[in-house]
Amino acid sequence: MAYAEKVFKVRNGKKTTKYTWRARYKRPDGTWGSEPGFPTRKLAEEWGDKQEVAISEGRWVDPELSRKKFGDFVTQWMSVQRPRGRTTMNRWERLEAHILPQWQHAPLISINWFDVEAWARTLALTAARSTVRDCVQLMSRILNGAVDKRCLSVNPLAGRRLTGLPADIVKKKPDEEQVAEPEAVLQIARRLGPVYGLHVITVAWTGLRWEELVGLHRRNTLLERKQKHDGGVFTCPIIRVDEDEGVLAEYYERDENRKRKSVRQLEPPKNAKSARDVDVPPFLAALLRAHLAEWPHEFVFMTRSGKWWWRSDWWRVYRPAADGRAERKPGRGRPASPEWEPIMRGLTMRDLRHTHDTWQEQIDVRPVLGYEQMGHKYPGIKGTYRHPTPPMRSERLAGLEALYSRAMKNLGWDAIWEPDPQISPK
């Protein structure tokens, strides 16, 4: 049975005659809990009785846990999550850049929708609307965890929706999300040589994501698709994005002290549709076949020394080929390099994936096949009823092959590059 007791105030180390009331109640483990600060005995006893009723009904929330700082609970919540590595990194970026500076020291019980919405509207003045929504959604997920952990009885953000945000102040740069011409892709590939240039061509003519490209194993390259068609069997070479360990994740994670640690490891694709077989046009199949015949490493697209790429290392190799570079004189342990004029400033690997999907639209690839090849879900009920057929696949491959052939003709090239003497045979 809950009861109340006096708590006398102390001034200059001496007890005064003024006092408040402290509620005492029996906790689930049999120990006595307390809550100070009540002005009357009756209020203290009523509060304690409510705690014991909630305990007996299995819906009690420990007041001490509800006063836990949001930042402390974030560390606890993140430590038990097991999403894909990139998702973990993206969450930490949102937390450290936007959420924790405002909410780190706020008690869980103090967070409410009025304050969060006001903060979100202020954040929208300096960040993209998508970023603002991501931050609020992440906070809501964390507070759902607080409810599950019995730190809160309800999530004050659950079911609430941000509306009326100011116009998006984050503008795309002129060189963002470019679409490359086939000739430009081939010119960049020639500059990079037959090993690294093949990265660029493969992305542009298959639409593979960066993590799918660098995580591609030999055993999943140039397999064969077989489909019955017209009394025979349609076949074509494919690249398989494996459903178990199909992509190379590069991200950072935090330990219990929030110390940053960089990680690279294979993990499953981001969703079920991303695990797929990508049809390869004939010219690219020939290039990949020649590459694998001489390439000594287990994964198809690695550094020459057989290591997985870090994105930052790849950009140092790739950017000059697209953006151009000044002439470089020979130096200590460094050969001379000729000047390169820009081909397409700012072109990224993501842009090349966008380029592939744009090419698919240009050559009239049927949407159901285009979605499949990009690893996207075809929208609506038609995604359940419609399926790619061999004639659709043949038309797509012929269209991609024609883009390559026309570009080679326009460039006046018989071959993209000569054999690379630096590749050691098996």
GUKOLVEX-438657 format. One record per residue (C-alpha): x, y, z. Coordinates in steps of 0.02 Angstrom, whole numbers, plus 32768, in hexadecimal, padded with zeros to 4 digits. Example, Ala and Ser with C-alpha at 12.3 -4.5 7.8 and 13.67 -1.06 7.14 Angstrom:
! GUKOLVEX-438657
82677F1F8186
82AC7FCB8165
END
This chain:
! GUKOLVEX-438657
800080008000
804780A87FCC
8063812B804F
80AD81DA8061
8136822280CE
817182D180F4
8212831480A8
825183AD8106
82AE843280A7
8360845980D8
83AF850680D8
846685268102
84778473813B
83E7848081B7
833B843381AC
82B084B481A2
81F984A681D0
81C384A9811A
81A5840380C4
815C83A9802D
811982F9801D
816B82617FD0
810781D07F8B
814181207FB7
810480887F57
81317FD07F41
81907FB07E9F
817C7F0F7E38
821C7EC57E84
81DA7EE07F36
82487F767F5E
8202801F7F8D
820080A87F0C
81EA81617F2F
81BA82027ED8
81D782A97F32
819083567F1A
80D683497F41
808783DF7F9A
800883777FFD
800182CC804B
7F64829D7FEA
7FB582C07F41
804D82587F70
7FE281C57FA8
7F7481CE7F0C
800C81CF7E9D
805781387EF9
7FB080DA7EEE
7FAD80F67E32
805B80AC7E21
8029800F7E7F
7F8A7FFB7E17
7FEF800D7D77
806D7F8D7DB8
7FE37F107DE0
7F997F287D31
80427F147CDA
80467FC37C8D
80BB801C7D05
8146808C7CC6
81D680AF7D3D
81DE816C7D58
829C81627D63
82A581157CB5
822E81957C6C
82A6821D7CA5
833781CB7C4A
838F82427BD2
8361822B7B1B
841982237AE8
843D81977B64
83A881337B25
83E1814E7A70
848680F77A96
842880667AE5
83AA805B7A58
842B806279CC
84937FDA7A20
84087F597A0D
83D37F86795B
840D7F1778CE
83DF7F6A7829
84517F6A7792
84F67FBF77B3
84D280547743
842E8071779E
848B80757844
850280F87800
8475816277BA
841E815F7863
84BA819778BF
84D182247841
842082637860
84358253791B
84DD82A97929
84BE833278AA
840C836478D7
83B283067962
842A82F679F4
846383AD79F5
83B083DA7A20
836F83457A82
840682ED7ACF
83E7832B7B81
8328832C7B7B
82D382AE7BF1
826C82317B8E
81CE82657BEB
81E7831B7BBA
81DF82FE7AFD
8139832E7AAD
80F7834B79FE
80E384087A14
819D84207A37
81D683A279B4
816C83F0792C
81AD849E7958
8260845E7951
823F840778AA
81FF84A9785D
829D85017895
830A84747852
82B2848177AA
82FE852F7794
83AC84E37782
838E842D774D
832F83D476C4
827C83A576E8
82A682EE76CF
832C82FE7755
82B2835077CD
823282C777B4
82B7824177C9
82ED828F786E
823C829478B4
821981E2787A
82BA81A678CB
828C81FC796E
81E381A77969
823480FC794F
82A6811B79E4
8214814F7A52
81B780B37A1B
824D80567A61
823B80B97B02
8187807F7B10
81BB7FCA7AF1
82437FDC7B75
81C2801E7BF1
821680C77BFB
8179811D7BB9
80C280ED7BBA
809F813C7B10
810281827A7E
80CF82397A6A
8108823979B4
80AA819C797E
803281BB78EF
805E827378E0
808A82BC7837
80EE83567809
808E83CC7799
80A9847A7756
816784787756
81B6850C76FE
81F084FB764B
8288848D7637
832284FD7642
839B84767609
83B28489754E
8403840A74DD
84A8843C7494
84AB845073D6
851983B573C3
84AF83447433
845582AE73E9
849D82C2733B
8477824C72AD
8510821B7249
851B81F8718F
8563814D7163
85F881A27112
862481FC71B4
861A815A7218
86908104719F
870A819771A0
87138194725E
872B80D8725B
87BB80E771E0
881481617253
880280EA72E7
884280537286
87F97FA57270
87F17F7A7329
87A480157377
8750804E72D8
86EA7FB072D8
869C7FEA737D
865680827325
86158025728C
85C47F9E72F6
8563801B735E
8529807D72C5
84F17FE27264
84A77F7E72F5
846E7FFE7377
84C27FA37407
84CF800374AA
857E802B74EA
85737FAD7579
85337F287500
85C37F4B7489
86517F427506
86027EAC755F
85F27E4774BE
86437D9B74CC
86877D3A7438
860A7CAF7456
857A7D277438
85C07D6F7397
858D7D3672E8
85147CB17321
848E7C8172A3
83D57CA972A1
83697C237251
82B27C3C7226
82447BD371B7
820C7C34711F
81C47C147073
81E47B5A7078
82967B6E70B3
82F97BBF713F
83297C76714E
83D57C8E719C
843D7D2571CB
84CE7D487243
84A27D9572EA
84F07DE37384
849F7DA47424
84877E1174BB
84897D87753D
83FA7D8575BA
84687D4E764C
850A7DB0763E
84F87E1875A2
853B7EC575CD
85D27F127621
859B7F8376AE
860D801476DD
85DA80747776
860B80A77825
85C0807378CA
85CD80B2797D
85F880517A19
85AA80707AC4
861B810A7AD6
85E981477A29
8698812B79E7
8695811F792A
86CD808078D3
86D480677815
86917FC277D2
86907F6A772A
86377EC4771B
85C47E6176AA
850C7E6576D5
84667E3B7680
841B7EB77605
83AE7F447649
83097EED761C
82BF7E5775C3
82B47EAD7519
836C7EDC751F
839C7E24751A
838D7E07745F
83DD7DCB73BE
84147E59734C
841B7E327292
84C27E607242
84D07E9E718D
85467E3C711B
85D37EBC7113
85DB7ECB71D0
85D57E0F71E6
866E7E037174
86CA7E8971D8
86A27E34727D
86D67D8A723A
877F7DCF7202
87967E2772A9
87717D8B730F
87E77D2272A5
887A7D8C72E1
883A7DD17387
88897D727419
88137DA974A4
87747D6074EE
87087DFA74D6
86F27E46742A
87077EFE7453
87937F1674D1
88337F7B74D8
88C67F357476
890D7EF27519
886D7E90753C
88207EFD75C3
876E7F3C75CF
875A7FEF759D
87398079761A
86C880F975C7
8745818475EC
87D281237598
8767810274FF
873B81BB74EE
87F381E874ED
880981747458
8766819C7400
875082577415
87E3829173A8
87A58223731A
86FD827B7318
872D83297354
87D6833A7300
887F8361734C
891783CD7331
89B9838972ED
8A24833B7375
8AE18336736D
8B3D829973A5
8B698298745D
8BB0822674E1
8B65817B74BC
8AE181CB744C
8ADC81C7738E
8AAB825B7324
89F5826D72F6
89B282C8725D
892C834E726A
88788310725C
87EE8380721E
8748836D727B
86CD82EF7232
863A830372AA
865C83677346
8609832573E3
85CD82817395
85BA82017420
859C81467426
84EC816C7461
84D681D773C6
850C8143735D
848480D973AD
840781647385
8451816672D6
842D80AD72BE
837780C072F1
83668156727D
83B080F071EF
832F80697213
82A680EA71FB
82FC812A715E
8300807E710B
824C80577142
82707FCF71C0
81CA7F8D7203
81AE7FD572B1
81997F2D7307
82447EF772C6
82947FA072E8
825C7F9C739D
829C7EEA73B2
83477F0F736A
835F7FA773DA
832B7F477475
828C7FAC7490
81DD7F7274BB
81607F8A742E
80D37FF2747B
80217FB87498
7FCA7F157475
801A7F0E73C8
80BC7EE5741E
806C7E40744F
801B7E1973A7
809E7E517329
81417DF57309
81D27E12728F
81D67DA071F8
82667D697187
82337DE070FA
82387E707175
82E57E3B71AE
83247E2870FB
82E77ED770CD
833B7F237165
83E17ECE7143
83DB7EFE708B
83B97FB370BC
844A7FB97136
84BD7F6870B7
84887FE87035
84B4807770AC
8562802F70BF
857C800F7005
854080BC6FD3
85B2810E7054
864980AC7018
862280DF6F65
860F81956F95
86B581906FF1
870A81386F60
874A80AE6FD3
87667FF86FAB
87877FCD7063
877080287107
88207FFF7142
88B77F937123
88E07F017199
89247F3E7240
89D37EF97261
89C37F1A731C
89447E8F7338
899D7DF1736D
89587D52731E
891B7CC77390
END
